[in-house]
Amino acid sequence: EIEKADAMVATVTTEKLRLLAEQIRALQAKAETVLEGARRDALLHRVRCNFEKKPGGIYHLYEDPDGTRWFSLLAPSEWRVRKPNFVASYRLEADQSFTPTDAIEARDAELGTLPKLLSR
């Protein structure tokens, strides 16, 4: 009887430890994503910009032949004569992070679920 109990405890403990290890790996991956985003945001805040960026605004990143990057309010389709090298477009968030425009819908959906989660 004791051997059966010991075996069951070992099995349950092993499963709990496996689950914790899985959660740790997921948290490590999430932490790396957060750090990558912070590095990107820091670089984007240092990009040349001749206007005041405001949360909610969409800003278009371009690059000159010499590698200099700069923000513009003009989207790639709005340029008439000069067609600078387009890199990406971002929305500046209230927390001063940048969201690539192709990820805005997902971010908004994620933020929309937060009040429901927090009200429980």
C-alpha positions as CSV (number, residue, x, y, z in Angstrom):
1,E,0.0,0.0,0.0
2,I,2.8,2.4,0.9
3,E,4.6,1.5,-2.4
4,K,1.5,2.3,-4.4
5,A,1.1,5.7,-2.5
6,D,4.8,6.5,-3.1
7,A,4.4,5.7,-6.8
8,M,1.3,7.8,-7.1
9,V,2.9,10.8,-5.3
10,A,5.9,10.5,-7.6
11,T,3.7,10.4,-10.7
12,V,1.7,13.4,-9.5
13,T,4.8,15.4,-8.5
14,T,6.5,14.6,-11.9
15,E,3.4,15.9,-13.7
16,K,3.3,19.1,-11.7
17,L,7.0,19.7,-12.3
18,R,6.5,19.1,-16.0
19,L,3.7,21.6,-16.0
20,L,5.8,24.2,-14.2
21,A,8.7,23.6,-16.6
22,E,6.3,24.2,-19.5
23,Q,5.0,27.4,-17.9
24,I,8.6,28.6,-17.3
25,R,9.5,28.1,-20.9
26,A,6.4,30.0,-22.0
27,L,7.3,32.9,-19.6
28,Q,10.9,32.9,-20.9
29,A,9.6,33.2,-24.5
30,K,7.2,36.0,-23.5
31,A,10.0,37.8,-21.7
32,E,12.2,37.6,-24.8
33,T,9.3,39.0,-26.9
34,V,8.9,41.9,-24.5
35,L,12.7,42.6,-24.5
36,E,12.7,42.6,-28.4
37,G,9.8,45.0,-28.4
38,A,11.5,47.3,-26.0
39,R,14.7,47.3,-28.1
40,R,12.7,48.1,-31.2
41,D,10.8,50.9,-29.5
42,A,14.0,52.4,-28.1
43,L,15.5,52.4,-31.6
44,L,12.3,53.9,-33.1
45,H,12.2,56.7,-30.6
46,R,15.7,57.7,-31.8
47,V,14.7,57.8,-35.4
48,R,14.8,61.3,-37.0
49,C,11.4,63.0,-36.8
50,N,10.5,66.6,-37.7
51,F,7.1,66.6,-36.0
52,E,5.7,65.7,-32.6
53,K,4.6,62.1,-32.4
54,K,1.3,61.6,-30.5
55,P,-0.2,58.4,-29.2
56,G,-2.7,56.9,-31.7
57,G,-0.8,58.4,-34.7
58,I,0.4,56.3,-37.6
59,Y,4.0,57.0,-38.6
60,H,5.8,55.7,-41.6
61,L,9.4,54.7,-41.4
62,Y,11.7,55.4,-44.4
63,E,15.4,54.8,-45.0
64,D,17.8,56.9,-47.1
65,P,20.5,55.2,-49.3
66,D,23.1,56.0,-46.6
67,G,21.0,54.0,-44.0
68,T,19.6,57.0,-42.2
69,R,16.0,56.3,-41.0
70,W,13.3,58.8,-40.6
71,F,9.6,59.1,-39.8
72,S,7.0,60.7,-42.1
73,L,3.3,61.3,-41.8
74,L,3.0,60.4,-45.5
75,A,2.2,56.8,-46.4
76,P,4.0,55.2,-49.3
77,S,1.0,55.7,-51.5
78,E,0.9,59.4,-50.8
79,W,4.3,60.3,-52.3
80,R,4.0,62.0,-55.7
81,V,7.5,62.7,-57.1
82,R,10.0,61.3,-54.7
83,K,9.6,57.7,-53.7
84,P,11.7,57.1,-50.6
85,N,12.6,53.6,-49.5
86,F,9.7,52.5,-47.3
87,V,10.6,50.3,-44.3
88,A,7.4,49.9,-42.2
89,S,4.5,51.8,-40.6
90,Y,3.7,51.9,-36.9
91,R,1.1,53.3,-34.5
92,L,2.4,55.0,-31.4
93,E,0.7,53.7,-28.3
94,A,-0.2,55.5,-25.1
95,D,2.6,53.6,-23.3
96,Q,5.1,55.0,-25.9
97,S,5.5,51.6,-27.6
98,F,5.2,51.2,-31.3
99,T,2.8,48.6,-32.9
100,P,3.4,47.6,-36.5
101,T,0.3,48.4,-38.5
102,D,-0.2,44.8,-39.5
103,A,-0.5,44.0,-35.7
104,I,-2.9,46.8,-34.7
105,E,-6.0,44.7,-35.1
106,A,-4.6,41.9,-32.9
107,R,-3.3,44.4,-30.3
108,D,-6.7,46.1,-30.1
109,A,-8.5,42.8,-29.8
110,E,-6.1,41.8,-27.0
111,L,-6.6,45.1,-25.2
112,G,-10.4,44.7,-25.6
113,T,-10.4,41.5,-23.6
114,L,-8.5,42.9,-20.7
115,P,-11.4,44.7,-19.0
116,K,-13.4,41.4,-19.0
117,L,-10.4,39.5,-17.5
118,L,-9.8,42.2,-14.8
119,S,-13.5,42.4,-13.8
120,R,-13.6,38.8,-12.7
